[in-house]
């Protein structure tokens, strides 16, 4: 499973789940408030988006991509 992490329609990172392991990666230029996130990633994508939005003070959206 693969999601893009978007802020203001700009892709700033990705969320990947492979064999039950979750990995959040940030692209160059991602805001440090997002890139420094070290909290839990447990598969609740909506909750993660809400948490990241609060950290940033702007809407963060996670969009699922077909793999």
C-alpha positions as a Markdown table, in Angstrom:
| # | Residue | x | y | z |
|---|---|---|---|---|
| 1 | Unk | 0.0 | 0.0 | 0.0 |
| 2 | Unk | 1.2 | 3.5 | -0.9 |
| 3 | Unk | 0.0 | 7.0 | -0.1 |
| 4 | Unk | 1.3 | 10.4 | -1.0 |
| 5 | Unk | 1.5 | 13.0 | 1.7 |
| 6 | Unk | 0.3 | 16.4 | 0.3 |
| 7 | Unk | 0.3 | 19.9 | 1.7 |
| 8 | Unk | -1.4 | 22.6 | -0.5 |
| 9 | Unk | -1.5 | 20.1 | -3.4 |
| 10 | Unk | 2.3 | 19.6 | -3.2 |
| 11 | Unk | 3.6 | 16.1 | -2.6 |
| 12 | Unk | 6.0 | 16.3 | 0.4 |
| 13 | Unk | 6.4 | 12.6 | 1.3 |
| 14 | Unk | 5.1 | 9.1 | 1.1 |
| 15 | Unk | 3.6 | 6.5 | 3.4 |
| 16 | Unk | 4.2 | 2.9 | 2.6 |
| 17 | Unk | 3.0 | -0.4 | 4.2 |
| 18 | Unk | 4.8 | -3.5 | 3.3 |
| 19 | Unk | 4.3 | -6.8 | 5.0 |
| 20 | Unk | 2.6 | -5.0 | 7.9 |
| 21 | Unk | 5.5 | -2.5 | 8.5 |
| 22 | Unk | 4.7 | 1.2 | 8.1 |
| 23 | Unk | 7.3 | 3.7 | 6.8 |
| 24 | Unk | 6.9 | 7.4 | 6.5 |
| 25 | Unk | 9.4 | 9.1 | 4.2 |
| 26 | Unk | 9.9 | 12.8 | 3.5 |
| 27 | Unk | 11.1 | 14.4 | 0.3 |
| 28 | Unk | 13.5 | 17.3 | 0.0 |
| 29 | Unk | 11.9 | 20.6 | 1.0 |
| 30 | Unk | 9.4 | 19.0 | 3.4 |
| 31 | Unk | 8.6 | 21.2 | 6.4 |
| 32 | Unk | 10.7 | 20.3 | 9.4 |
| 33 | Unk | 7.6 | 20.1 | 11.6 |
| 34 | Unk | 6.5 | 17.2 | 9.4 |
| 35 | Unk | 9.9 | 15.6 | 8.8 |
| 36 | Unk | 10.7 | 15.5 | 12.6 |
| 37 | Unk | 7.5 | 13.5 | 13.3 |
| 38 | Unk | 8.5 | 10.4 | 15.3 |
| 39 | Unk | 5.1 | 9.3 | 16.6 |
| 40 | Unk | 3.3 | 6.1 | 16.0 |
| 41 | Unk | 2.2 | 4.9 | 12.6 |
| 42 | Unk | -0.4 | 2.2 | 13.0 |
| 43 | Unk | -2.4 | 2.1 | 9.9 |
| 44 | Unk | -5.0 | 4.7 | 10.9 |
| 45 | Unk | -4.3 | 7.0 | 7.9 |
| 46 | Unk | -7.0 | 9.6 | 8.8 |
| 47 | Unk | -5.6 | 9.9 | 12.3 |
| 48 | Unk | -2.1 | 10.4 | 11.0 |
| 49 | Unk | -3.2 | 13.1 | 8.6 |
| 50 | Unk | -5.0 | 14.9 | 11.4 |
| 51 | Unk | -1.9 | 14.6 | 13.7 |
| 52 | Unk | 0.4 | 15.9 | 10.9 |
| 53 | Unk | -2.1 | 18.7 | 10.1 |
| 54 | Unk | -2.0 | 19.9 | 13.8 |
| 55 | Unk | 1.8 | 19.8 | 13.8 |
| 56 | Unk | 2.0 | 21.9 | 10.6 |
| 57 | Unk | -0.9 | 24.2 | 11.3 |
| 58 | Unk | -2.3 | 23.4 | 7.8 |
| 59 | Unk | -4.1 | 20.6 | 6.1 |
| 60 | Unk | -2.1 | 17.5 | 5.4 |
| 61 | Unk | -3.8 | 15.0 | 3.1 |
| 62 | Unk | -2.8 | 11.4 | 2.5 |
| 63 | Unk | -3.9 | 10.0 | -0.9 |
| 64 | Unk | -3.9 | 6.3 | -1.6 |
| 65 | Unk | -2.2 | 5.2 | -4.8 |
| 66 | Unk | -2.7 | 2.0 | -6.7 |
| 67 | Unk | 0.3 | -0.3 | -6.6 |
